[in-house]
Each structure stands twice: as structure tokens, then as C-alpha cells.
Amino acid sequence: MKLLVLSLTALLFLASSGLSAQAVEGKKPLVLFFSYSGNSQAIAKLIAQKTGGDLVEIEPVKAYPKDYNDCVDQAKEELNRSDRPEVKTDPARLAGHDAIILVHPNWWGTLPMPVATFLEKADFSGKTVFLVTTHGGGGTGRSQKDLSKLAKEATVKDTLAIYGKGDNTLASDLDKWLAKNGLTS
Ligand SMILES: Cc1cc2nc3c(=O)[nH]c(=O)nc-3n(C[C@H](O)[C@H](O)[C@H](O)COP(=O)(O)O)c2cc1C
């Protein structure tokens, strides 16, 4: 009974305060991802399922070459030139979310350059970013440091490194990491 009264009071408060659904939505994380060969995408989808968060892809305007080696070479040149390849994704997609979980592959020891483009464009003030890096043996590399430089207003929290697409402990590793960071109830 007490609970019912409390819930009704909360509802009445929300209705009378004019707080929009978006303010309440702010509690849901945004799962932002970039992926070339699918590992980071699959993990981002799993995280969105586990947290109830919204899923948004950072999509480059110009797709990377299908040939893996060509992609590796292009990515190296982009990093060396500090390129900022154009992205289709609207930076305003962050609105209404306090917690952002960024899932990306390690490219040459850091974030892929289209991720850098997005991070510089978007407004991260008041946002907390949790980083998940998939990799081929190099772990998270310089990603967290570079993220802090690119998204200056963001509070950067815990980083999780996943080898490839993860192994049979992936689901429980994610559960533990999400719970530790208060991203699941
Ligand atoms: C352009 C490119 C550069 C890469 N550089 C690294 C690296 O420096 N260190 C590393 O551990 N893995 C590296 N990898 C491997 C990827 O990080 C790894 O396969 C990742 O899980 C791929 O994620 P995705 O399937 O979401 O694209 C690289 C892969 C590509 C395509």
C-alpha cells in the first residue's frame, strides 16, 4: 500500500513538474558503436539488450574498403594524418542520455578516426562515458586517453577490453562489468 502511494505520488510529481519523458529516458544508457567486421556491433547489441539502452551506430559517409588489408592501410594513413572522416551520425543523438557506452575496435592502438570525428562534434557536457574496446591482442591501447582528449567535457569511466568477439565468458563478463558500473539494475 505504502509503495502504491509512493508510486502515485511520484507519477503526480512528474505530471505536475512538467518533466518530459526524455528526462526520465536520461536514465537509459546510449550504446554508441563503430564496427568494421561485426565484433563491436554484436557486443553493442548485447549491451543494449542487457541495459535496455538505445543503440546508435557511428557510420562513416564513405564505407571502408571491403578488403581487410586495404582497410588496415587506409586506417593507418588516416591516423598518421589525424584525418576526421565525415560521419552520417547526428551528434544530437546523445540528447536525453546521461550515460554513454562507446563500443569500438582498436585500430592501430586507438579509436578509429570516424569515432574521433563524432567525439569532437558531439556535446559531452554532463555525460559519463564507459568504453568497450574489441581488439586483436592489443587491448584497449591508447583509447581511453584519446577519448578524454577528444570529448573534453565527458567524464570517462571504466574501460573493458574484449578479445575479438569474446569467448564463452562474454555474457557473464559483461553482466559483471555493467553491474559494477551501475548500468544494469
Ligand atoms: C584497420 C584495423 C586496425 C587494427 N589495429 C589493431 C591494433 O592496433 N591492435 C589490435 O589489437 N587489433 C587491431 N585490429 C583488430 C581489431 O581491433 C579487432 O579485430 C576488432 O575486434 C574488430 O572489431 P569490429 O569487428 O567491430 O570491426 C585492427 C583491425 C583493423 C581493421
PDBQT file of the ligand as one rigid body, heavy atoms in Angstrom, charges set to zero:
ROOT
HETATM    1  C1  LIG A 201      42.185  -1.074 -39.529  1.00  0.00    +0.000 C 
HETATM    2  C2  LIG A 201      42.392  -2.072 -38.426  1.00  0.00    +0.000 A 
HETATM    3  C3  LIG A 201      43.393  -1.827 -37.488  1.00  0.00    +0.000 A 
HETATM    4  C4  LIG A 201      43.542  -2.699 -36.398  1.00  0.00    +0.000 A 
HETATM    5  N1  LIG A 201      44.509  -2.412 -35.459  1.00  0.00    +0.000 NA
HETATM    6  C5  LIG A 201      44.604  -3.203 -34.351  1.00  0.00    +0.000 A 
HETATM    7  C6  LIG A 201      45.551  -2.900 -33.314  1.00  0.00    +0.000 A 
HETATM    8  O1  LIG A 201      46.326  -1.947 -33.411  1.00  0.00    +0.000 OA
HETATM    9  N2  LIG A 201      45.568  -3.700 -32.219  1.00  0.00    +0.000 N 
HETATM   10  C7  LIG A 201      44.730  -4.774 -32.080  1.00  0.00    +0.000 A 
HETATM   11  O2  LIG A 201      44.784  -5.446 -31.058  1.00  0.00    +0.000 OA
HETATM   12  N3  LIG A 201      43.815  -5.092 -33.048  1.00  0.00    +0.000 NA
HETATM   13  C8  LIG A 201      43.735  -4.333 -34.161  1.00  0.00    +0.000 A 
HETATM   14  N4  LIG A 201      42.798  -4.648 -35.137  1.00  0.00    +0.000 N 
HETATM   15  C9  LIG A 201      41.884  -5.775 -34.921  1.00  0.00    +0.000 C 
HETATM   16  C10 LIG A 201      40.535  -5.304 -34.420  1.00  0.00    +0.000 C 
HETATM   17  O3  LIG A 201      40.658  -4.405 -33.318  1.00  0.00    +0.000 OA
HETATM   18  C11 LIG A 201      39.655  -6.480 -33.936  1.00  0.00    +0.000 C 
HETATM   19  O4  LIG A 201      39.584  -7.477 -34.902  1.00  0.00    +0.000 OA
HETATM   20  C12 LIG A 201      38.254  -5.987 -33.572  1.00  0.00    +0.000 C 
HETATM   21  O5  LIG A 201      37.597  -6.935 -32.762  1.00  0.00    +0.000 OA
HETATM   22  C13 LIG A 201      37.412  -5.740 -34.818  1.00  0.00    +0.000 C 
HETATM   23  O6  LIG A 201      36.186  -5.183 -34.436  1.00  0.00    +0.000 OA
HETATM   24  P1  LIG A 201      34.997  -4.998 -35.478  1.00  0.00    +0.000 P 
HETATM   25  O7  LIG A 201      34.639  -6.420 -35.962  1.00  0.00    +0.000 OA
HETATM   26  O8  LIG A 201      33.884  -4.410 -34.674  1.00  0.00    +0.000 OA
HETATM   27  O9  LIG A 201      35.455  -4.131 -36.587  1.00  0.00    +0.000 OA
HETATM   28  C14 LIG A 201      42.672  -3.831 -36.256  1.00  0.00    +0.000 A 
HETATM   29  C15 LIG A 201      41.721  -4.083 -37.253  1.00  0.00    +0.000 A 
HETATM   30  C16 LIG A 201      41.574  -3.217 -38.327  1.00  0.00    +0.000 A 
HETATM   31  C17 LIG A 201      40.540  -3.488 -39.379  1.00  0.00    +0.000 C 
ENDROOT
TORSDOF 0
